[in-house]
Amino acid sequence: MWSQSGMKDEVSKYSMSVSMYRGGARGFARPRSAPPDLPSLLLDARICFLGMPIVLAVTELLVAQFMWLDYDNPSKPIYLYINSPGTQNEKMETVGSETEAYAIADTIAAKELDANTDYYIELLSKGIGKPKEEIAKDIQRPKYFQAQEAIACGLADKIIDSRDAAFEKRNYDEMLTQSRAM
């Protein structure tokens, strides 16, 4: 081991960690080549990372990465990770705000709501036998039904009265004893 004074035989007070080299503490061999840089590893994993303000040079780099990854394998997905403050104008003021990003989530939720509404209309149409257009018109505004009206419309099958068997008080202990006896 080399000491700070440069003499070979002295024990060094300041030595480099052996585990820094290939093989850990088993040998003092240096790595054969430099380790790959992080951007190369990310690109190999088809990950594009945007971690700085959006300026022309950054967007050109991202577009170049997208084009390369698409050329390399157009069928594999490309992942874009964003940790950016956005962009700035000539006066170095931030352009945009947090609330503009929330609008994207609102748009997605609205599309999901439309898809769910269409599915709901389709299920009602199959269940009650009315055309989808009529059901869509009926659900535009809240509509309340009396019990008989719901049956006439096809939304309910029967009316259960509180005196029916469905509301009888049951002795579950006795029923359990009877089922065990069988």
SULLIN-V239505 format. One record per residue. N is the residue number from 1. RES is the residue in three letters. SS is DSSP state (2 for helix, 1 for strand, 0 for the rest). Layout:
BEGIN
N/RES/SS
N/RES/SS
END
This chain:
BEGIN
1/MET/0
2/TRP/0
3/SER/0
4/GLN/0
5/SER/0
6/GLY/0
7/MET/0
8/LYS/0
9/ASP/0
10/GLU/0
11/VAL/0
12/SER/0
13/LYS/0
14/TYR/0
15/SER/0
16/MET/0
17/SER/0
18/VAL/2
19/SER/2
20/MET/2
21/TYR/0
22/ARG/0
23/GLY/0
24/GLY/2
25/ALA/2
26/ARG/2
27/GLY/0
28/PHE/0
29/ALA/0
30/ARG/0
31/PRO/0
32/ARG/0
33/SER/0
34/ALA/0
35/PRO/0
36/PRO/0
37/ASP/0
38/LEU/2
39/PRO/2
40/SER/2
41/LEU/2
42/LEU/2
43/LEU/2
44/ASP/2
45/ALA/0
46/ARG/0
47/ILE/1
48/CYS/1
49/PHE/1
50/LEU/1
51/GLY/0
52/MET/0
53/PRO/0
54/ILE/0
55/VAL/0
56/LEU/2
57/ALA/2
58/VAL/2
59/THR/2
60/GLU/2
61/LEU/2
62/LEU/2
63/VAL/2
64/ALA/2
65/GLN/2
66/PHE/2
67/MET/2
68/TRP/2
69/LEU/2
70/ASP/2
71/TYR/2
72/ASP/2
73/ASN/0
74/PRO/0
75/SER/0
76/LYS/0
77/PRO/0
78/ILE/0
79/TYR/1
80/LEU/1
81/TYR/1
82/ILE/1
83/ASN/0
84/SER/0
85/PRO/0
86/GLY/0
87/THR/1
88/GLN/1
89/ASN/0
90/GLU/0
91/LYS/0
92/MET/0
93/GLU/0
94/THR/1
95/VAL/1
96/GLY/0
97/SER/0
98/GLU/2
99/THR/2
100/GLU/2
101/ALA/2
102/TYR/2
103/ALA/2
104/ILE/2
105/ALA/2
106/ASP/2
107/THR/2
108/ILE/2
109/ALA/2
110/ALA/2
111/LYS/2
112/GLU/2
113/LEU/2
114/ASP/2
115/ALA/2
116/ASN/2
117/THR/2
118/ASP/2
119/TYR/2
120/TYR/2
121/ILE/2
122/GLU/2
123/LEU/2
124/LEU/2
125/SER/2
126/LYS/2
127/GLY/2
128/ILE/2
129/GLY/0
130/LYS/0
131/PRO/0
132/LYS/2
133/GLU/2
134/GLU/2
135/ILE/2
136/ALA/2
137/LYS/2
138/ASP/2
139/ILE/0
140/GLN/0
141/ARG/0
142/PRO/0
143/LYS/0
144/TYR/0
145/PHE/0
146/GLN/0
147/ALA/2
148/GLN/2
149/GLU/2
150/ALA/2
151/ILE/2
152/ALA/2
153/CYS/2
154/GLY/0
155/LEU/0
156/ALA/0
157/ASP/0
158/LYS/0
159/ILE/0
160/ILE/0
161/ASP/0
162/SER/0
163/ARG/0
164/ASP/0
165/ALA/2
166/ALA/2
167/PHE/2
168/GLU/0
169/LYS/0
170/ARG/0
171/ASN/0
172/TYR/2
173/ASP/2
174/GLU/2
175/MET/2
176/LEU/2
177/THR/2
178/GLN/2
179/SER/2
180/ARG/2
181/ALA/2
182/MET/0
END
